[in-house]
Amino acid sequence: MPKTPGSRDADAALDVLFHPFDTGALAWPREGGALFLRARDGWPVHAAPRAGLVCEQTYKPEFDALLRSGLDVREAADGTFPLVLVLPPRQRDESRALFARALDCAGDNGVVVACMHNDEGAKTGQSDLAKVAGPVGVLSKHHCRVFWTTTREGADDGLRAQWRTLDAPRVVAGGLTSRPGVFAWDRVDPASALLAQHLPRDLAGEGADFGAGTGYLAREVLARAPNVRALDLYEAESRALALAKVNLAAHANVGYHWHDVTGGVPRHYDFIVMNPPFHGLGRGDRPDIGQRFIEVAAQALAPRGRLYLVANRHLPYESMLGARFGHVRALADSGAFKVIEAVRT
């Protein structure tokens, strides 16, 4: 069900994105529809007719939510539209590249509308859109700022050309191919590195990496454990999964799944490794996500199957591990992160 006003999970930025249409500052196009980049589902999307709305989303949980609501959602959309809606990400290079793409999709005369929470860079986002597109209109509500192109007067096409490539894939630390916007995009995540150091070399059979990102942990598993026959990568962000395919191209025994682990997985494994996410849309901790990863791992492991988990030290995973596994032990504690082995009996 879409999020409703006043609910615990209400999405303020999504609400305010449609505020210019509610106030009459902007009108929904009569023809040609609209493209919604980084679309999220919620009551504002359904509060009024949104003729011709096409949603683009690369994050599987949000993609699935949009699909369940009956919206036209695509992993990658193309074409031009008289209106382009954007919920920009926090990472600035990724956000600027998205503004450039939004302007491309809006053509010469289309309107681009973006909204960000004040605590997540709204003022900077407004300034960036004005730099590349020219004058913008602005409204504020619920600690968010919605801003939109008014004309193309003052647009900087040269700057837009530069911004198009800001989030392009490139080789980063550790020899991985990565790009702005994916988790720990320009470095080896220290938690994952700690887990890699404590992976046993006797891993064997068929395994999985839950929340695989760009493939760092999977690469380490395959380098350290020669008796692994097959390794499945599950990753909710398709932009990251595409990079994992590049980083693991030399390995024929790897499967790639654009998949939300919290919904369960379809088969059983001899071992699972994971550095589970613990944030949702906001910045607050969401330990329930990691707890659900643990629960799914327990369901997916064969008898005597092993789970290797790394997490921030403060996250409350031990009770869930104790309830779902017969044997649990700490392998490492760096002060910031903990590595845990859990065996299903």
SULMO-V866933 format. One record per residue. N is the residue number from 1. RES is the residue in one letter. PHI is phi as a letter, one per 30 degrees, with the letter a starting at -180 (NA if undefined). PSI is psi in whole degrees, 0 to 359 (NA if undefined). BURIAL is # if it has 9 or more other C-alpha atoms within 8 Angstrom, else .. Layout:
[[N & RES & PHI & PSI & BURIAL] [N & RES & PHI & PSI & BURIAL]]
This chain:
[[1 & M & NA & 141 & .] [2 & P & d & 149 & .] [3 & K & d & 141 & #] [4 & T & c & 158 & .] [5 & P & e & 137 & .] [6 & G & i & 355 & .] [7 & S & d & 161 & .] [8 & R & e & 327 & .] [9 & D & c & 16 & .] [10 & A & e & 140 & #] [11 & D & c & 97 & .] [12 & A & d & 318 & #] [13 & A & d & 321 & #] [14 & L & d & 318 & #] [15 & D & e & 308 & #] [16 & V & d & 336 & #] [17 & L & e & 324 & #] [18 & F & c & 2 & #] [19 & H & e & 319 & #] [20 & P & d & 330 & #] [21 & F & d & 327 & #] [22 & D & d & 325 & .] [23 & T & d & 348 & .] [24 & G & i & 2 & .] [25 & A & d & 330 & .] [26 & L & b & 155 & .] [27 & A & c & 142 & .] [28 & W & d & 139 & .] [29 & P & d & 139 & #] [30 & R & d & 330 & .] [31 & E & b & 155 & .] [32 & G & j & 346 & .] [33 & G & i & 195 & #] [34 & A & b & 149 & #] [35 & L & c & 133 & #] [36 & F & c & 104 & #] [37 & L & d & 137 & #] [38 & R & h & 44 & #] [39 & A & d & 145 & #] [40 & R & b & 149 & #] [41 & D & d & 154 & #] [42 & G & l & 170 & #] [43 & W & e & 327 & #] [44 & P & d & 331 & #] [45 & V & d & 330 & #] [46 & H & c & 0 & .] [47 & A & d & 342 & .] [48 & A & b & 161 & .] [49 & P & e & 132 & .] [50 & R & b & 69 & #] [51 & A & e & 132 & .] [52 & G & i & 20 & .] [53 & L & d & 127 & #] [54 & V & c & 125 & #] [55 & C & c & 138 & #] [56 & E & c & 130 & #] [57 & Q & a & 132 & #] [58 & T & c & 357 & #] [59 & Y & c & 117 & #] [60 & K & e & 317 & #] [61 & P & e & 319 & .] [62 & E & d & 322 & #] [63 & F & e & 312 & #] [64 & D & d & 322 & .] [65 & A & d & 318 & #] [66 & L & d & 319 & #] [67 & L & d & 317 & #] [68 & R & d & 332 & .] [69 & S & d & 3 & #] [70 & G & i & 15 & .] [71 & L & d & 157 & #] [72 & D & d & 101 & #] [73 & V & b & 139 & #] [74 & R & b & 150 & #] [75 & E & d & 325 & .] [76 & A & b & 122 & .] [77 & A & c & 160 & .] [78 & D & b & 177 & .] [79 & G & j & 176 & .] [80 & T & c & 152 & .] [81 & F & b & 149 & #] [82 & P & d & 345 & #] [83 & L & b & 133 & #] [84 & V & b & 121 & #] [85 & L & c & 143 & #] [86 & V & b & 133 & #] [87 & L & c & 93 & #] [88 & P & d & 148 & #] [89 & P & d & 171 & .] [90 & R & d & 323 & .] [91 & Q & d & 125 & .] [92 & R & d & 318 & .] [93 & D & d & 317 & #] [94 & E & d & 318 & #] [95 & S & d & 316 & #] [96 & R & d & 320 & #] [97 & A & d & 324 & #] [98 & L & d & 322 & #] [99 & F & d & 317 & #] [100 & A & d & 318 & #] [101 & R & d & 319 & #] [102 & A & e & 318 & #] [103 & L & d & 322 & #] [104 & D & e & 316 & .] [105 & C & d & 339 & #] [106 & A & d & 350 & #] [107 & G & i & 202 & #] [108 & D & d & 333 & .] [109 & N & b & 356 & .] [110 & G & d & 159 & #] [111 & V & c & 135 & #] [112 & V & c & 127 & #] [113 & V & b & 128 & #] [114 & A & b & 153 & #] [115 & C & b & 139 & #] [116 & M & b & 151 & #] [117 & H & d & 146 & #] [118 & N & e & 325 & #] [119 & D & d & 356 & .] [120 & E & b & 27 & .] [121 & G & j & 26 & #] [122 & A & d & 315 & #] [123 & K & d & 318 & .] [124 & T & d & 318 & .] [125 & G & d & 317 & #] [126 & Q & d & 316 & #] [127 & S & d & 319 & .] [128 & D & d & 316 & #] [129 & L & d & 321 & #] [130 & A & d & 323 & #] [131 & K & d & 319 & #] [132 & V & c & 334 & #] [133 & A & c & 346 & #] [134 & G & j & 197 & #] [135 & P & e & 146 & #] [136 & V & b & 152 & #] [137 & G & c & 155 & .] [138 & V & b & 139 & .] [139 & L & b & 153 & #] [140 & S & b & 147 & #] [141 & K & a & 146 & .] [142 & H & h & 40 & .] [143 & H & i & 26 & .] [144 & C & b & 161 & #] [145 & R & b & 126 & #] [146 & V & c & 133 & #] [147 & F & b & 148 & #] [148 & W & b & 155 & #] [149 & T & d & 143 & #] [150 & T & c & 316 & #] [151 & T & b & 176 & #] [152 & R & c & 7 & #] [153 & E & d & 126 & .] [154 & G & i & 2 & .] [155 & A & d & 144 & #] [156 & D & c & 94 & #] [157 & D & d & 329 & .] [158 & G & d & 319 & .] [159 & L & d & 321 & .] [160 & R & d & 319 & #] [161 & A & d & 321 & #] [162 & Q & d & 318 & .] [163 & W & d & 335 & #] [164 & R & e & 329 & #] [165 & T & c & 6 & .] [166 & L & d & 331 & #] [167 & D & c & 22 & #] [168 & A & d & 148 & .] [169 & P & e & 144 & #] [170 & R & a & 160 & .] [171 & V & d & 131 & .] [172 & V & b & 195 & #] [173 & A & e & 141 & .] [174 & G & i & 4 & .] [175 & G & i & 14 & .] [176 & L & d & 146 & #] [177 & T & d & 127 & #] [178 & S & b & 184 & #] [179 & R & a & 153 & #] [180 & P & e & 139 & #] [181 & G & j & 333 & #] [182 & V & d & 163 & #] [183 & F & d & 132 & .] [184 & A & h & 50 & .] [185 & W & d & 328 & #] [186 & D & c & 18 & #] [187 & R & a & 167 & .] [188 & V & d & 120 & #] [189 & D & e & 127 & .] [190 & P & d & 329 & .] [191 & A & d & 315 & #] [192 & S & d & 322 & #] [193 & A & d & 321 & #] [194 & L & d & 317 & #] [195 & L & d & 316 & #] [196 & A & e & 322 & #] [197 & Q & d & 336 & .] [198 & H & c & 12 & #] [199 & L & d & 130 & #] [200 & P & d & 151 & .] [201 & R & d & 356 & .] [202 & D & c & 12 & .] [203 & L & e & 137 & #] [204 & A & a & 166 & #] [205 & G & i & 221 & #] [206 & E & c & 129 & #] [207 & G & b & 177 & #] [208 & A & b & 152 & #] [209 & D & c & 113 & #] [210 & F & d & 124 & #] [211 & G & i & 55 & #] [212 & A & d & 344 & #] [213 & G & h & 226 & #] [214 & T & d & 6 & #] [215 & G & j & 12 & #] [216 & Y & d & 307 & #] [217 & L & d & 319 & #] [218 & A & d & 318 & #] [219 & R & d & 319 & #] [220 & E & d & 321 & #] [221 & V & e & 311 & #] [222 & L & d & 330 & #] [223 & A & d & 329 & .] [224 & R & c & 335 & #] [225 & A & b & 93 & #] [226 & P & d & 345 & .] [227 & N & c & 10 & .] [228 & V & d & 119 & #] [229 & R & d & 324 & .] [230 & A & a & 148 & #] [231 & L & b & 122 & #] [232 & D & c & 131 & #] [233 & L & c & 126 & #] [234 & Y & c & 122 & #] [235 & E & b & 132 & #] [236 & A & d & 337 & #] [237 & E & c & 112 & #] [238 & S & d & 334 & #] [239 & R & d & 323 & .] [240 & A & d & 319 & #] [241 & L & d & 323 & #] [242 & A & d & 324 & #] [243 & L & d & 323 & #] [244 & A & d & 323 & #] [245 & K & d & 325 & #] [246 & V & d & 314 & .] [247 & N & d & 337 & #] [248 & L & c & 21 & #] [249 & A & d & 335 & .] [250 & A & d & 351 & .] [251 & H & c & 120 & .] [252 & A & d & 348 & .] [253 & N & c & 29 & .] [254 & V & c & 134 & #] [255 & G & c & 146 & .] [256 & Y & b & 127 & #] [257 & H & b & 115 & #] [258 & W & d & 102 & #] [259 & H & a & 142 & .] [260 & D & c & 107 & #] [261 & V & e & 329 & #] [262 & T & d & 343 & .] [263 & G & d & 4 & .] [264 & G & j & 166 & .] [265 & V & b & 156 & .] [266 & P & d & 1 & .] [267 & R & a & 179 & .] [268 & H & c & 155 & .] [269 & Y & b & 158 & #] [270 & D & d & 331 & #] [271 & F & a & 157 & #] [272 & I & b & 137 & #] [273 & V & c & 150 & #] [274 & M & a & 147 & #] [275 & N & b & 84 & #] [276 & P & d & 148 & #] [277 & P & d & 154 & .] [278 & F & b & 28 & #] [279 & H & b & 147 & #] [280 & G & c & 223 & .] [281 & L & d & 324 & .] [282 & G & d & 186 & .] [283 & R & c & 349 & .] [284 & G & d & 154 & .] [285 & D & d & 142 & .] [286 & R & b & 72 & #] [287 & P & d & 341 & #] [288 & D & d & 332 & .] [289 & I & d & 310 & #] [290 & G & d & 323 & #] [291 & Q & d & 322 & #] [292 & R & d & 323 & #] [293 & F & e & 316 & #] [294 & I & d & 316 & #] [295 & E & d & 316 & #] [296 & V & d & 321 & #] [297 & A & d & 317 & #] [298 & A & d & 322 & #] [299 & Q & d & 329 & .] [300 & A & d & 344 & #] [301 & L & d & 139 & #] [302 & A & d & 163 & #] [303 & P & e & 134 & .] [304 & R & i & 9 & #] [305 & G & d & 150 & #] [306 & R & c & 138 & #] [307 & L & c & 133 & #] [308 & Y & c & 118 & #] [309 & L & b & 138 & #] [310 & V & b & 145 & #] [311 & A & a & 160 & #] [312 & N & e & 141 & #] [313 & R & e & 328 & #] [314 & H & d & 350 & .] [315 & L & d & 136 & .] [316 & P & d & 75 & .] [317 & Y & c & 345 & #] [318 & E & d & 321 & .] [319 & S & d & 320 & .] [320 & M & d & 318 & #] [321 & L & d & 316 & #] [322 & G & d & 327 & #] [323 & A & d & 335 & .] [324 & R & c & 345 & #] [325 & F & b & 150 & #] [326 & G & d & 333 & #] [327 & H & b & 125 & #] [328 & V & b & 132 & #] [329 & R & b & 149 & .] [330 & A & d & 130 & #] [331 & L & c & 333 & #] [332 & A & a & 152 & .] [333 & D & b & 108 & #] [334 & S & d & 358 & .] [335 & G & j & 322 & .] [336 & A & c & 326 & .] [337 & F & b & 156 & #] [338 & K & b & 142 & #] [339 & V & c & 130 & #] [340 & I & b & 138 & #] [341 & E & c & 133 & #] [342 & A & b & 133 & #] [343 & V & c & 130 & #] [344 & R & d & 130 & #] [345 & T & c & NA & .]]
